Amino acid sequence: MSAKTAKQRLLQCQQYDLKQSANKRPDVQGRSTGPSGQRRGNLIDFPRSSSPIARTATFDRAMTLSAVFACHKILAETVASLPIEMFIFDKNRLRTQVFDHQIIRLLRNKPNENQTNIEFKENLMLNLINGNAYVRKYYYHQELNQLEVINNAEVIPKLNTQNKLEYHVTYRDGTKEILSNKEIWHLKLFGSGLVGMSPLAYGARSIGIGLAADDKVGRVMENGAKPSGTLSTEKSLKKEQRQALREEMTGLVEGDDWFLPVLEGGLKFEKISLTPEDIELLETRRFTVEEVCRFYGVPSVLINDTNGSTTWGSGIEQLVESFYRFGLRPYFERIEESARLNLLERVDWDTYEFEFKLKDLLRASFVTRTDTNRTRIESGQATINEVRREEGYTPVEGGDNLMIAANLITLDRVVQGKQEVNNP
């Protein structure tokens, strides 16, 4: 094959690949997640390649895989269980917690008519974990009074001719709507900055292998772990005889355990299907757990995977702290920053900020907290009553004053005292 012919063949393959991908999602015009691709059409959150997968990994299908479900559950419930707080800065950049602002009342109570604040955050996280979360903002007399999460499968983000984001929404009843940035609060995972990349889409091959392994286990258990195979004989058989043998062997392979076929006339049964041991099915399922955890950033030990040892530390405190730093903190930072820029007016961006209350998540053991609190009190970092409130105790009289250890003095006073002793 000449170089010119090879080049033409490669071009044809690439064009076929693009056509096949476009057929899967007709609205997609630009397949790249880079800026140039986004300006040509829709913004996408799935990979460019169209590599074959063992099973199609839709969201509902993938959630039947225990590792995927557990990763979603621990991420969504952990973030949703932590309250979000709002603070205002004074002219000295000292901040005070705010309780009476309309936005924080929505986020801390009922963001909409159908959900509590925890249910709302869980729904938001289920979408954000897979790349993008879209929240519809409703206003009454120019005041934000309701927030409602839209399923990200119903939204296609696009750049319009003015190079601004707009959101094409197709609701479950078939109605369509185009919404602007003013009407949508868009939260994204890492990606181009305009759209987040979906771990489910990019991990489809690994998740598909896990789904295929589960299907294989189901089929094996359904027929009592009986192998399929062939019957062989040196004699010639008529069509009716072959059909009768097929029915006989179907009872062996698919029937009850008590079914006992009888082979006669020199018939031999030869197994052709691979056993779970042959395909290392158990190892494949263990490997799938590790792969899924890598895509979602969750230590496998936190989803009850006991096959391996954790490298995050010997204690649960080190494990939780590491999970917070590398798994949860990016979500907290994205939600806090996005809420400030999308829920507040521009004039309030430098005045207010949002922050998750993380003390309960990072709460150490009682012994560690006692030692830490003692150090804070003795060094003047906190009062006795501040520590008591954090621990859930009532304040005591005289506990609002800062204290320091009496024997702590500055170095220059030590030098001055020595000089006074030497030169009375």
N, C-alpha and C positions, 0 to 999 in steps of 0.2 A: 504494500500500500504506500503510495507516494505521500510526501509531506502535505501537499495541497489537499489530497483526498482525506487524510487523517484530520486535518483542520476542519474541513467541511463536516465530517462525521461528528466531531466534537461539538460543533456549533448546533447541529441538528439535535443532539442529545440534550444540550442546554435548553434549547427552545422547547423541546418536549417536556422537560422537567418543569419549566415555567408554566406551560399550558396545563399540565396535570395539577399543579398547585393552585392555579387560578380556578380550575374546575371545582376544587374542594371548597373554596371560599370565593365566590364570583366577585364580591365587592372589592377584593384586594387588588390594587393596581401596582403599588410599589412594594417589593418584597424585602427590601433592606431596612434594618432598623437605624441606619445612619441618616444624617440630615438630608442628603441628596435624595435618598429613596423616599423619605417622608414627604418631601415637597412635591413628589410626583403623584401622590394619592393618599390612601389611608395609612394610618400609623398602625403597625402590627407588633405583636408580642410573641410571635412564634419563630422558630429558626428557619434559615434560608433553605437548608438541605431537606430533601424528601426521602431520607433513608427508610428502608422497610422496618416495620416493628412487628413483634410477635402478636400483640393484641392492640386494638385501638384503645387509647387511654383518654376517654372523655372524663369529665370531672366526676360524674356519678359512678362511672365504671371504676375509676381509679380509687374512689373512696371506699370501695369494697375490699381493697387491699389494706390489711390491718396497719401496716407501717405508715401508709399515706394518711389514713384516718387519724392515727395517733399523733402524727406530726401536726396536722391541722388542729386537733383538739388541744394539745398542750400550748401551742402558740396562741390560738384564739382565746382560750379560757384564761391564760395567764395575763395577757394584755387587757382583756375585758374586766378582769377582777380587780384591777388597780384603778383607783379613782384619779381623775384628771383635775388639776387645780389651775386657777387663773390668778395672775399677780399683776399689780400695777407698780410702775416705777415713779419715784418722786424726782425732783430736780437734782438730787445727789446720787441718783441711780440706786437708791435703797428701795427694796420692793416690799409690798404689803399684799397679803392675800385678799382677793375680791370674791364676794359671795352674792352680790346683788346685781350683777351684770346679766343681761338677757342671754348671752351666749353660754355662759357657764351654767345658768339655770337649765338651759336645754340639755347640755352635755351631762350634767350631774343628775337629772331627774328623768324626764320623758322626752327624748328627741322627736318622737312622733306619737300618734295616737295608739299605735299597735305594739310598741316596744318600750321596755325599760332601758335605762342607759347601758346595762350590762348586755342585754340582748342586741341592742344597736351596735355596740362595739364588737361583739362576736360576729355579727353579720358583716360588718365592715372588714374585720380581719379575715374572714373566710374568702372574701374577694381580693383583699390586698396580698394575702399569702401567695396568690396565683398571678401576681403581676400588677393589677390595677384595681382600684376601688373607686366607684362613682357614687357620689351622694347628691341627691337632688335637694336644692335649697328653695324653700318656700317663704315668701315674704307677705306680711300684712301691714299695710300703711308704711312701707319701706323699712320694716323691722323684721329681721329673720325670726320666724316663729315655728319652723318645722324642718327637720332633716330626715331624709328617707333614702336608704341605700338602694341603688339599682343594680340588679344582677349584671356583672360585667360581660356576660354572654349576650346581653341585649344592647350593648353599646359599641359603636364603632367610632373612635376618635379620628378626626381629619383636620388637616390644615387648609383653611379656605384661601381665597385669592389674596387676602390681606395678610397671609402668613400667621393667622391667629387660629387657635384651637376652637373647634366646634364639635359637638357630640351628636351623632345620629343614633337615635334610640328607637328600637322596635319592641314595643311592649308585648306581653303575652297574648293580648286580645287582637294583635295584628296592627294596631294603630302605630303610626310613626311620628316622630317629632325631632326637630333639630334644636339643640340647646346650646347656649353660649357659656363662656367661663363664669359669667355672673350667676348662672343658674345651676352650675355643676361644681361640686367640690371634688377634684380629681387627685387621688393619692396614688403614688407610683413606687414600685420597687426600683432597684438600680436598673439603668438602661440608658437610653439616649437623652433622658431629661424631659422628653415629651411623652414618652410611653414606657411603662415598666416591662421587663422581660419576665415571662411566665415560667416558673420552675416546672410546672406540669407539662407545658409544651416542650421545653428543652429536655426534660427527663422522661419523655414519652417512651423511648426505647427501653430504658431500665425498668420503668413501671410496667410496660407491656410484657417484658419477660416475667415479671412477678405475677401478672395476671394469667399468663399462659401456664406458669407453674401451678397456680391455684386451680386452674381448669383441669390440668392433668391429674392433680390429686383427686379432684372431684370425680373424674371419670374412673380412675382406678378404684376408689372406694365404692362407687356406684355399682360396679360389676364384681365386687368382692375381690379385687386385686387379681383377677384372672387375666392371663395374657392372651392376646389374639395370635393366630398362627395359620398354618396351612395343613391340609391332609394330602399325603402322597401315597401312591401305590404304583406297582409295576403293571397293573392290569388296566385295560381300557374300560371306561365307564360311560354308560348312556346318559343322556341329558336328564332323564328322570332320576337316575341314581345320584348324579351330582347334586341335584336340587334337594333330594332327601338328606344327603350328607350335610349340605349347608344348613338346613333346618336343625339337624341333630347337633351340629357344632355351635350354632347360635345359642342353643340352650346351655351349652357348656360355658361359653364366653360371657353371655349376658344374663343367664338364668340364675336361679337360687343356688346357694352353696350345696344343697343336698342333691342337686341334679347330677346323675351319673350316666354319661354316654357310654355306649358299647362300640368298640372298633373291631371290625372283622375283615376277613379277606386280605390280611396283610397291610391294612391301612396304618400309616404312621402320622403322628401329630408333631409338627415342627413349629416351634415358637418363632415369630418374626417381630413382635413388638418389644420395645426396650422396657426393662423394668425401671422402677424409680432408682434403684441402685445403679443401673447402667448409665442413666443420664444425670446422676448425682443431684437428684431432685432436692434433697434437704440442703445441700450446700448452695444450690441455686437460690433457694428461698432465703437462706441466711444472707447471702450476698445482696439480694434485693433489698433487704432491710437496711444494710449499710449504704447502698446507693441512694435510696430514698432519703435517708437522714442527711447525706451529703448535700443533696439538692435543696433541702429545706432548712439546713443549718441547725439541726437538732441532734445532740449527742444520743446515740442509740440506747444508752443505758437508761435515759429518761423515758423511753417508750417501752420499758420492761424487756429490753433485749439483754439476756443474761449469758449469751454465747461468748462474749469477749469481755475483756477487762477495760475499764475506762482509763484514759491517759490524762484526764483532767485533774487528777488529785485523788487522794485516798478518802477524803471526807465529802459529805454531801454539801457542806458550805463552799468548798472550793469548786465543786461541780456547778452549783447554782450561780456562783459569782462568774464563772467562765461562760456559762450559758447566757447570763445577762449581758456580758461584754460583747460576745461575738454573735449571739443569736437574737436576743431581744432588743438590745439597745438601738440597733438601726431602725426597728419599728417605732420605738418611742420617739426617737429624734425626728423621723419623717412625719409622724402624726402631729407632734407638737409644733413643728415648723410650718407644716401645711395648714394646720388650723389657724395659726396666727395670720398667715398671708391670705387665706381664702375665706375666713369667717369674719374677720375684722375689716373695717374701712382702712384705707391707706393711711389716713392721718393718725390712726391708732397703732400702727405697726411698731413704733419705737416706744410706745407707752405701756403696752400690755405684753404678756407672754403666757404660754400654757406649759404645764409641766405635770408629768405623771408622778404620783406619790409612790416612790420606790422603796421607802423604808421597810415596809412589811415584806417585800420580795427579798431584800438583802438583809433581813433580820438575822442576826447571828445567834449563837446559843446563849443561854442564860449566863454562863460563866464568862464568856467573851464579852457580852454586853455589860456585865457588872464591872469588869476591869476597864473597859473603854469609857463607861460613864464616870468612873472614879477619876480617870485621867482628865476627862473633860471638865469636871468640877474643880479639881485641884489646879488646873492650868488656866482657869477663868474663861473657858470657852462656852460654858453653859451654867445656868443656875440649878440649884437642887430641884426647884419646882418645874423647870423646863424638862429635866430628865424624868421626873415623876409623871408629868403629863404624857411623855412619850411612852412610858411603861404602863399607862392606864390608871395611875394612882391620883388621888386628890392632892392639891397643893397643901403645903404646911406654912404656918406663920413664920416669917423670917427667911423663907426659902427663895426669895426673889433677888437676893444680892449676889453679885459675882464675888468669888473668893479665890485666893491663891495661897499656895503653901508658904508658911511664915519664914522658912529658912531659905527661900529663893531670893537672891539679890543679884544685882548686875555686877559684871566683872570689874568695872571701874571703881565700884564701892569697895570691893574686896581689896584692890590695890591701895585705895585711899586709907582703908583701915590698917593695913600693914605699915604704911608710912607713918601713921599716927602713933602706932606702937613703937616703932623704931626711933621716932623723933618726938618724944613727949613734950 
